[in-house]
Amino acid sequence: LSHIYSVVVLLFINVFVLVGNTAMCQDKQESAKKKSISISLSCKTSDGLKQVKVKATRKENKKSIPVDNAKSPITLYLDKVGAKDPSNGTGLIGKLYLNDDGEAKFDLSDNFNSQTSTLHQFKFIAKLESDPLYEDAQEEISISDVKINIDYSGKDSVKTATATLITWKDSVYVPVSGVEMKLSIKRAFSLFPFGEEGLTTDKSGNVSADLPLDIPGEPGGKITIVASVLDNDTYGSVERTKKVEWSVLPKTNEDFGRTLWSRGNNAPISLVIISCSIIAVIWGILIYLVFQLFKIN
């Protein structure tokens, strides 16, 4: 009996060892299947509102391709990894899933600015963790508080725009010199640059340029001046806009009245009536046929 008891105990031990080894092998296989990814962050401040863009890529056939199939969201933090601190806005900002381009864009509202009004250095931390397909990844970016002010002078025949770049230092905003800044005019689908190429701020933090006088304005008699700093290592991307009065009005197309080549809402009345009548007759016949089918049934 004792011999049988020993055999049973040994069998149980062997079973437990085999199950444990199998589980460990499965864990190793699952972890080996996970792919490594790279995360990059960029920050854009437009008219005082910040947007943090997270981009995730993976290596495949020696090429970097977007991570578009992650199952876990990207988590964004300010200054520290942890729960949100309502007193200063640090900690958890939010969670977003990556889109088809492997990107997640966090738009930070006025409420974020209110909570972080005492901060002048921002460290954003992005994390991807506990994903079944990819290894945990983390990246961070630090940007300094910076502002752009735009002044416009429209006297006489020369119209000039001056943009000033300032940053927080020693409890006060001071000019920033030696930073490349672009001046543009906002158009319907793009920005129209003006001024010399490669303008950099002087010791007063200023860049200036004359606006082209023949460019048409917006329907309200204004134009929008844009001053921007692109992908700076210290400040990220910064953009400021300002609407100013403009005398050159946009060209308006002549109204041709109700003609065959006019827009749909300006088509000839007779053509509209004939088209509607034809549609009504066709639908009337179809409805009549349906009713006849019901009667036959």
Kinemage of the C-alpha trace (Angstrom):
@kinemage 1
@onewidth
@group {chain A} dominant
@subgroup {mainchain}
@vectorlist {calphas} color= white
{ca leu a 1} P 0.000 0.000 0.000
{ca ser a 2} L 2.820 2.372 0.855
{ca his a 3} L 4.445 1.560 -2.485
{ca ile a 4} L 1.246 2.482 -4.351
{ca tyr a 5} L 0.977 5.683 -2.302
{ca ser a 6} L 4.546 6.674 -3.272
{ca val a 7} L 3.848 6.051 -6.942
{ca val a 8} L 0.717 8.244 -6.816
{ca val a 9} L 2.628 11.070 -5.106
{ca leu a 10} L 5.390 10.902 -7.732
{ca leu a 11} L 2.805 10.993 -10.508
{ca phe a 12} L 1.194 14.126 -9.011
{ca ile a 13} L 4.587 15.806 -8.679
{ca asn a 14} L 5.453 15.020 -12.305
{ca val a 15} L 2.102 16.364 -13.484
{ca phe a 16} L 2.583 19.639 -11.580
{ca val a 17} L 6.127 20.022 -12.935
{ca leu a 18} L 4.976 19.412 -16.509
{ca val a 19} L 2.078 21.881 -16.173
{ca gly a 20} L 4.401 24.513 -14.705
{ca asn a 21} L 6.981 24.034 -17.463
{ca thr a 22} L 4.255 24.247 -20.108
{ca ala a 23} L 2.903 27.479 -18.644
{ca met a 24} L 6.409 28.973 -18.492
{ca cys a 25} L 7.065 27.986 -22.093
{ca gln a 26} L 3.787 29.531 -23.182
{ca asp a 27} L 4.632 32.759 -21.331
{ca lys a 28} L 8.050 32.848 -22.987
{ca gln a 29} L 6.523 32.219 -26.399
{ca glu a 30} L 3.940 34.954 -25.905
{ca ser a 31} L 6.577 37.429 -24.752
{ca ala a 32} L 8.810 36.416 -27.666
{ca lys a 33} L 5.979 37.066 -30.110
{ca lys a 34} L 5.601 40.671 -28.954
{ca lys a 35} L 7.255 43.246 -31.202
{ca ser a 36} L 9.172 46.282 -30.075
{ca ile a 37} L 8.003 49.745 -31.129
{ca ser a 38} L 9.350 53.291 -31.052
{ca ile a 39} L 7.337 56.263 -29.805
{ca ser a 40} L 7.963 59.879 -30.789
{ca leu a 41} L 6.294 62.991 -29.393
{ca ser a 42} L 5.805 66.485 -30.744
{ca cys a 43} L 3.992 69.491 -29.299
{ca lys a 44} L 2.313 72.340 -31.173
{ca thr a 45} L 0.979 75.478 -29.492
{ca ser a 46} L -1.526 77.343 -31.667
{ca asp a 47} L -2.954 80.616 -30.310
{ca gly a 48} L -2.223 79.464 -26.772
{ca leu a 49} L -3.742 75.975 -27.089
{ca lys a 50} L -1.457 72.947 -27.083
{ca gln a 51} L -1.695 69.751 -29.080
{ca val a 52} L 0.537 66.771 -28.299
{ca lys a 53} L 0.959 64.279 -31.122
{ca val a 54} L 2.186 60.758 -30.390
{ca lys a 55} L 3.465 58.606 -33.255
{ca ala a 56} L 4.328 54.915 -32.900
{ca thr a 57} L 6.367 52.945 -35.453
{ca arg a 58} L 7.777 49.442 -35.726
{ca lys a 59} L 10.558 47.931 -37.812
{ca glu a 60} L 9.548 45.569 -40.581
{ca asn a 61} L 11.873 44.481 -43.393
{ca lys a 62} L 14.306 47.188 -42.298
{ca lys a 63} L 11.600 49.843 -42.768
{ca ser a 64} L 9.713 51.927 -40.230
{ca ile a 65} L 5.977 51.494 -40.605
{ca pro a 66} L 3.120 52.926 -38.494
{ca val a 67} L 1.698 50.886 -35.628
{ca asp a 68} L -1.950 50.694 -36.676
{ca asn a 69} L -3.078 47.556 -34.856
{ca ala a 70} L -2.252 48.188 -31.200
{ca lys a 71} L -4.986 46.934 -28.872
{ca ser a 72} L -4.068 49.138 -25.909
{ca pro a 73} L -4.394 52.939 -25.849
{ca ile a 74} L -1.616 55.487 -25.553
{ca thr a 75} L -1.628 57.119 -22.126
{ca leu a 76} L -0.380 60.707 -21.823
{ca tyr a 77} L 0.905 62.272 -18.597
{ca leu a 78} L 2.180 65.704 -17.627
{ca asp a 79} L 5.434 65.847 -15.593
{ca lys a 80} L 4.818 62.547 -13.747
{ca val a 81} L 3.274 59.123 -14.269
{ca gly a 82} L 0.313 58.822 -11.960
{ca ala a 83} L -3.167 60.046 -11.189
{ca lys a 84} L -4.134 63.587 -12.099
{ca asp a 85} L -3.419 66.301 -9.547
{ca pro a 86} L -6.344 68.811 -9.753
{ca ser a 87} L -4.301 71.542 -8.062
{ca asn a 88} L -1.754 71.945 -10.869
{ca gly a 89} L -2.945 69.637 -13.681
{ca thr a 90} L 0.043 67.277 -13.514
{ca gly a 91} L -0.329 63.521 -13.862
{ca leu a 92} L -2.774 61.752 -16.144
{ca ile a 93} L -4.030 63.785 -19.121
{ca gly a 94} L -5.932 61.144 -21.071
{ca lys a 95} L -5.913 57.984 -23.179
{ca leu a 96} L -6.310 57.604 -26.949
{ca tyr a 97} L -6.026 54.721 -29.385
{ca leu a 98} L -3.638 54.977 -32.327
{ca asn a 99} L -5.265 55.684 -35.694
{ca asp a 100} L -4.450 54.057 -39.045
{ca asp a 101} L -1.380 56.297 -39.344
{ca gly a 102} L -0.056 55.143 -35.981
{ca glu a 103} L -0.828 58.523 -34.401
{ca ala a 104} L -2.772 59.823 -31.431
{ca lys a 105} L -3.449 63.559 -31.105
{ca phe a 106} L -4.242 65.016 -27.699
{ca asp a 107} L -5.932 68.441 -27.941
{ca leu a 108} L -5.440 70.291 -24.643
{ca ser a 109} L -8.244 72.740 -23.908
{ca asp a 110} L -8.471 76.087 -22.103
{ca asn a 111} L -9.168 74.127 -18.931
{ca phe a 112} L -5.689 72.596 -19.219
{ca asn a 113} L -4.188 76.089 -19.496
{ca ser a 114} L -6.104 77.208 -16.409
{ca gln a 115} L -4.907 74.263 -14.330
{ca thr a 116} L -1.276 74.637 -15.456
{ca ser a 117} L -1.100 78.442 -15.315
{ca thr a 118} L 1.715 78.277 -12.745
{ca leu a 119} L 3.847 75.958 -14.903
{ca his a 120} L 6.341 77.279 -17.458
{ca gln a 121} L 8.109 74.013 -18.262
{ca phe a 122} L 6.094 71.085 -19.597
{ca lys a 123} L 7.225 67.466 -19.669
{ca phe a 124} L 4.834 65.196 -21.553
{ca ile a 125} L 5.169 61.425 -21.057
{ca ala a 126} L 3.519 58.915 -23.407
{ca lys a 127} L 3.209 55.217 -22.550
{ca leu a 128} L 1.947 52.086 -24.262
{ca glu a 129} L 1.644 49.158 -21.885
{ca ser a 130} L -0.056 45.773 -21.481
{ca asp a 131} L -0.604 45.387 -25.208
{ca pro a 132} L -0.934 41.777 -26.445
{ca leu a 133} L 0.996 42.515 -29.665
{ca tyr a 134} L 3.719 44.960 -28.628
{ca glu a 135} L 6.212 45.417 -25.834
{ca asp a 136} L 5.736 48.223 -23.346
{ca ala a 137} L 7.136 51.535 -24.613
{ca gln a 138} L 7.569 54.999 -23.139
{ca glu a 139} L 8.816 58.354 -24.435
{ca glu a 140} L 8.848 61.920 -23.139
{ca ile a 141} L 9.373 65.449 -24.416
{ca ser a 142} L 10.084 68.694 -22.575
{ca ile a 143} L 9.148 72.135 -23.894
{ca ser a 144} L 9.497 75.600 -22.400
{ca asp a 145} L 6.692 78.127 -22.125
{ca val a 146} L 6.866 80.561 -25.047
{ca lys a 147} L 4.583 83.177 -26.613
{ca ile a 148} L 4.404 85.073 -29.906
{ca asn a 149} L 3.005 88.599 -30.165
{ca ile a 150} L 2.130 90.164 -33.527
{ca asp a 151} L 2.089 93.910 -34.254
{ca tyr a 152} L 0.735 95.328 -37.509
{ca ser a 153} L 1.382 98.732 -39.036
{ca gly a 154} L -0.851 99.678 -41.976
{ca lys a 155} L 0.029 103.351 -42.444
{ca asp a 156} L 0.549 104.904 -45.885
{ca ser a 157} L 1.522 102.532 -48.705
{ca val a 158} L 3.762 100.268 -46.598
{ca lys a 159} L 2.143 97.609 -44.428
{ca thr a 160} L 4.443 95.832 -41.996
{ca ala a 161} L 4.030 92.884 -39.616
{ca thr a 162} L 6.336 92.381 -36.631
{ca ala a 163} L 6.343 89.175 -34.561
{ca thr a 164} L 7.998 88.997 -31.140
{ca leu a 165} L 9.043 85.739 -29.475
{ca ile a 166} L 9.196 85.746 -25.657
{ca thr a 167} L 9.796 83.034 -23.059
{ca trp a 168} L 9.502 82.741 -19.281
{ca lys a 169} L 12.753 83.318 -17.418
{ca asp a 170} L 13.469 84.534 -13.880
{ca ser a 171} L 9.762 85.179 -13.152
{ca val a 172} L 9.253 87.362 -16.242
{ca tyr a 173} L 8.833 86.994 -20.002
{ca val a 174} L 12.009 87.933 -21.900
{ca pro a 175} L 12.782 88.117 -25.662
{ca val a 176} L 14.279 85.085 -27.396
{ca ser a 177} L 16.950 85.716 -30.026
{ca gly a 178} L 18.363 83.494 -32.763
{ca val a 179} L 15.210 81.445 -33.392
{ca glu a 180} L 13.918 80.988 -36.938
{ca met a 181} L 10.396 82.309 -37.376
{ca lys a 182} L 8.172 82.377 -40.447
{ca leu a 183} L 5.625 85.040 -41.395
{ca ser a 184} L 2.668 84.039 -43.563
{ca ile a 185} L -0.804 85.072 -44.640
{ca lys a 186} L -3.561 82.515 -44.185
{ca arg a 187} L -5.296 81.551 -47.412
{ca ala a 188} L -8.207 79.201 -48.030
{ca phe a 189} L -6.128 75.995 -48.194
{ca ser a 190} L -2.562 76.946 -47.271
{ca leu a 191} L -0.237 79.644 -45.946
{ca phe a 192} L 1.265 82.295 -48.230
{ca pro a 193} L 4.752 83.204 -46.909
{ca phe a 194} L 6.091 86.747 -47.095
{ca gly a 195} L 9.365 88.358 -46.061
{ca glu a 196} L 12.875 87.030 -46.448
{ca glu a 197} L 13.526 83.311 -46.222
{ca gly a 198} L 15.153 82.103 -42.999
{ca leu a 199} L 14.170 85.049 -40.789
{ca thr a 200} L 15.562 84.728 -37.254
{ca thr a 201} L 14.681 86.766 -34.197
{ca asp a 202} L 17.015 89.604 -33.237
{ca lys a 203} L 18.138 90.486 -29.709
{ca ser a 204} L 14.688 91.966 -29.063
{ca gly a 205} L 13.041 88.726 -30.182
{ca asn a 206} L 11.592 90.392 -33.308
{ca val a 207} L 11.214 89.531 -36.968
{ca ser a 208} L 9.630 91.995 -39.411
{ca ala a 209} L 8.518 91.954 -43.041
{ca asp a 210} L 6.409 94.025 -45.440
{ca leu a 211} L 3.132 92.517 -46.586
{ca pro a 212} L 2.410 92.238 -50.331
{ca leu a 213} L -0.091 94.983 -51.173
{ca asp a 214} L -1.784 93.188 -54.061
{ca ile a 215} L -2.908 90.072 -52.222
{ca pro a 216} L -6.724 89.905 -51.881
{ca gly a 217} L -8.214 89.782 -48.421
{ca glu a 218} L -11.065 87.777 -46.949
{ca pro a 219} L -14.751 88.516 -47.675
{ca gly a 220} L -15.009 90.550 -44.453
{ca gly a 221} L -12.267 92.933 -45.549
{ca lys a 222} L -9.541 91.392 -43.383
{ca ile a 223} L -6.520 89.135 -43.659
{ca thr a 224} L -5.021 86.740 -41.122
{ca ile a 225} L -1.305 87.102 -40.365
{ca val a 226} L 0.432 83.956 -39.067
{ca ala a 227} L 3.752 83.865 -37.198
{ca ser a 228} L 5.167 80.410 -36.571
{ca val a 229} L 8.151 78.558 -35.135
{ca leu a 230} L 8.485 75.005 -36.482
{ca asp a 231} L 9.904 71.969 -34.642
{ca asn a 232} L 12.192 73.852 -32.273
{ca asp a 233} L 14.095 71.610 -29.840
{ca thr a 234} L 13.265 73.857 -26.873
{ca tyr a 235} L 9.799 75.217 -27.679
{ca gly a 236} L 8.285 72.706 -30.086
{ca ser a 237} L 6.059 74.208 -32.777
{ca val a 238} L 4.421 77.531 -31.932
{ca glu a 239} L 1.892 79.470 -33.994
{ca arg a 240} L 0.097 82.764 -33.490
{ca thr a 241} L -2.547 84.398 -35.715
{ca lys a 242} L -3.918 87.920 -35.900
{ca lys a 243} L -6.695 89.368 -38.084
{ca val a 244} L -6.108 92.886 -39.436
{ca glu a 245} L -8.060 95.254 -41.667
{ca trp a 246} L -7.265 94.989 -45.373
{ca ser a 247} L -8.256 97.219 -48.264
{ca val a 248} L -7.897 94.791 -51.196
{ca leu a 249} L -11.200 92.915 -51.371
{ca pro a 250} L -11.582 89.464 -52.937
{ca lys a 251} L -12.841 89.251 -56.497
{ca thr a 252} L -16.517 88.367 -56.743
{ca asn a 253} L -17.870 86.356 -59.648
{ca glu a 254} L -20.506 87.972 -61.814
{ca asp a 255} L -24.038 86.687 -61.318
{ca phe a 256} L -25.197 85.218 -64.626
{ca gly a 257} L -28.809 84.732 -63.526
{ca arg a 258} L -30.855 81.634 -64.283
{ca thr a 259} L -28.965 80.017 -67.160
{ca leu a 260} L -28.153 76.452 -68.181
{ca trp a 261} L -24.541 76.877 -67.062
{ca ser a 262} L -25.456 78.323 -63.639
{ca arg a 263} L -25.341 76.439 -60.366
{ca gly a 264} L -28.135 74.105 -59.369
{ca asn a 265} L -29.861 76.631 -57.114
{ca asn a 266} L -29.855 79.134 -60.004
{ca ala a 267} L -31.190 76.850 -62.758
{ca pro a 268} L -34.010 78.067 -65.081
{ca ile a 269} L -37.500 77.677 -63.590
{ca ser a 270} L -38.802 75.798 -66.647
{ca leu a 271} L -35.969 73.240 -66.396
{ca val a 272} L -36.659 72.713 -62.692
{ca ile a 273} L -40.389 72.160 -63.331
{ca ile a 274} L -39.762 69.691 -66.191
{ca ser a 275} L -37.194 67.717 -64.138
{ca cys a 276} L -39.474 67.498 -61.110
{ca ser a 277} L -42.418 66.451 -63.294
{ca ile a 278} L -40.437 63.642 -64.922
{ca ile a 279} L -39.297 62.356 -61.521
{ca ala a 280} L -42.866 62.531 -60.162
{ca val a 281} L -44.266 60.595 -63.164
{ca ile a 282} L -41.628 57.856 -62.858
{ca trp a 283} L -42.230 57.398 -59.133
{ca gly a 284} L -45.995 57.493 -59.719
{ca ile a 285} L -45.774 54.633 -62.218
{ca leu a 286} L -43.620 52.574 -59.856
{ca ile a 287} L -46.042 53.091 -56.963
{ca tyr a 288} L -48.984 52.208 -59.224
{ca leu a 289} L -47.310 48.953 -60.304
{ca val a 290} L -46.642 47.998 -56.692
{ca phe a 291} L -50.317 48.489 -55.803
{ca gln a 292} L -51.325 46.348 -58.796
{ca leu a 293} L -49.058 43.546 -57.592
{ca phe a 294} L -50.777 43.619 -54.198
{ca lys a 295} L -54.208 43.398 -55.918
{ca ile a 296} L -53.101 40.401 -57.986
{ca asn a 297} L -51.950 38.657 -54.823
